[in-house]
Amino acid sequence: MLNASGMNKEGRSGHELGMILCKKCGSLIATLPTNGVTKIYGVCDKKTCQEHRPAAGSK
């Protein structure tokens, strides 16, 4: 529940303005509450996107 200033009990905005996008296919992976519009890039679980991902620890 939001109070008069638009904040919930934990002090966070109730708006999901942050986006996690797949840098390979551009699909939306998740949203998160942020103070402003924010884009974060990662790799989604699609097989075609995972195939291009380097193995952990490789250079």
C-alpha positions in Angstrom: 0.0 0.0 0.0 1.3 3.4 -1.0 1.3 6.4 1.3 0.5 10.1 0.2 4.1 10.5 -1.2 3.8 7.5 -3.4 6.1 5.3 -1.3 5.3 1.9 0.3 6.0 0.9 3.8 9.6 -0.2 2.9 10.3 3.3 1.6 10.4 2.3 -2.1 8.4 3.7 -4.9 5.5 1.5 -6.0 6.5 2.0 -9.7 8.5 -0.6 -11.6 10.6 1.8 -13.7 13.7 -0.5 -14.0 14.0 -3.0 -16.8 16.3 -5.9 -17.3 16.6 -6.5 -21.0 18.4 -9.3 -22.9 21.3 -7.9 -24.7 21.1 -10.6 -27.4 17.4 -10.6 -28.4 16.1 -7.5 -26.6 13.3 -9.3 -24.7 12.2 -8.1 -21.3 13.6 -10.4 -18.6 12.2 -8.6 -15.5 11.2 -5.3 -14.0 12.3 -3.8 -10.7 11.4 -0.7 -8.6 13.8 2.1 -9.2 13.8 5.9 -8.6 13.8 6.6 -12.3 13.8 4.8 -15.6 16.8 2.4 -15.7 17.9 -0.2 -18.2 20.1 -3.1 -17.2 21.3 -5.6 -19.7 21.8 -9.3 -19.2 21.3 -12.6 -21.1 17.9 -14.3 -21.0 17.3 -18.1 -20.7 16.5 -18.7 -24.4 18.8 -21.4 -25.8 19.9 -19.2 -28.7 21.0 -16.4 -26.4 22.8 -18.7 -24.0 24.8 -20.3 -26.8 26.6 -17.1 -27.5 27.4 -16.5 -23.9 31.1 -17.1 -22.9 31.7 -19.7 -20.2 32.2 -18.4 -16.7 35.8 -17.7 -15.9 36.9 -17.6 -19.6 38.7 -14.6 -21.0 
